[in-house]
Amino acid sequence: MDMIYRREQSAGYLVNWAGRLFASAIERRLTGGNAGPMPVFFALIDGGTLPQKELARLAAVEQPTMANTLNRMERDELVVRRSDPEDGRSVLFTLTKLGRQRAAQAMAAAIEVNAMALSPLTPAEREAFLDMLRRVIAMLDADGT
């Protein structure tokens, strides 16, 4: 049997393409246009404090990628780092006031883009689509552990 890769039939390709389009649409709505810190915003917007390792896990990126993201965010005064009082080797990150403001703007943009992107679907189709995505993510996540 001849196997030909067709990107239009590839879940990975289509999800990646959709993800890039989501990020681009969010960035167009942001002052300064950078959706790169979105995973950190999602993780810390409620006032939480987390170590880099946990932020990398939540964002599903490698430690060096998260380190670079956090360094840029610290430079831009979006996060502060503090020593973990329970583990002197660990550093905790939290959003600054400016970081919380930017996170709120990013969340508003994400809500708007999600609503727009899902608008062609009926409410039942939206829930089914999101459920299927969650199941695919869970399978891929389990494969990586």
N, C-alpha and C positions, 0 to 999 in steps of 0.2 A: 504494500500500500504506500503510495506516494504521500508524504506529509509536507504540506506547504504551510508555512507560518503566515497567517493573515492577521494583521494587527487589529482589524475591525472585529475579529473573533476572539481576541485575547483580553481576558478579564484584567490582567495586570497592566497591559498597555492602556486600556480604556479608563481604568481607575486612576492611573498615573496622570493621564491626560486631563481627566476631570479635576484631579487635585491641583494640577498646575493652573487650570482655568479658574478654579475657586480662589486660589491664592492671588492670581492676577486681578480678579474682580474685587477682592477685598482690598488689595493694595491701591486700586484706583479710588477707593472710597476713603483712604486714610491720608491725613496730612503727613507728608514725609514718605508715604508709600512704601512701607516695609512690613510684610506679614511674617518675616523670619522668626520673630520672637513669639508667635502665636502659641506654640506648645507651652512655653514658659508662662505666658499670660494666663492660659487656661489653668495651669497647675497652681498658680500663686494668686489669682485675682481675689480669692476669698480672704486674703490676708495671711495665707499660709507661709511657712518657711520650710524649705526642703533642701537637701544636699544635692550636689551636682549629679551624683550617681542616680538618684531617684528621678531627677528631672530628665536625664538622658533616657531612662527606662520608659517614662511616661511619653516622651516624644518619639520613642523608637529610633533613636540615633546613637551613634557611637560616642563614647566619652570625649574624644578630641573635638568632635563637631559641637557638642554641647558646651565644652570649655570655650570654644571660639565665640559661640552665640552669647554666652554669659559675659565674656570679656567685652564684647561690643556693647552689650546692654549696660554693663557697669560704666564703660566709657561714656555712654549716652545718658548716664544717671537714671536708668530705668530700674536697676537692682542694686542692692548693697549686699556685701558678703560679710558674714560674721563667723567667728569660730563657734563650733558646736560645743556648748557647755558640758555636754555628756560625753563627747568624744573629741579630744583635742586635735586629732588628726583630720577631722572632718570640718568642712566649711558649709554653712547654711546660707541660702539665698532668699531674699524677700524683695518684693517690689517697693520702690520708693513712692512718694506721693505722685511724682511725674509718671512713674511706671504704672501706678493704679489708674491714672487718668488715661494714659495711652491704651492700657488693657481694656478699659471701659469703651473707648472708641473702637478698638479692634473687635470687641464682642458685639457692639452694635452693628458694625459692618458685616461681621460674620452672620448675624441673625438676618440682616437684610439680604445678603447674597444667598443664604440657604433658602429663604422664602422665595426669592426670585427663581432660583434654580429648580426648586421642587414644584413651582406653580403649575407646570403642565400636567402634573399627576393629580389624581383624585386623592382625598385623604386616605383611603384604603391602600392605594398604590404607594403613597409616601411611606406609610407604616411598613408595608411589605418590603419595599426597597431598603429602608433603613434596617429592618430586621435581617434581611439577607446580607447586607454589608457587615453587620455586627457578627453574624455567623461566620462569614468568610474571614474577618479579622481574627476572631477567636481561633479558627483553625490555623491560620498562618502564625499567630502568636504562639500557639501550642507547639507548632513545628520548630520554632526558634528557641524553645527552652529545653 
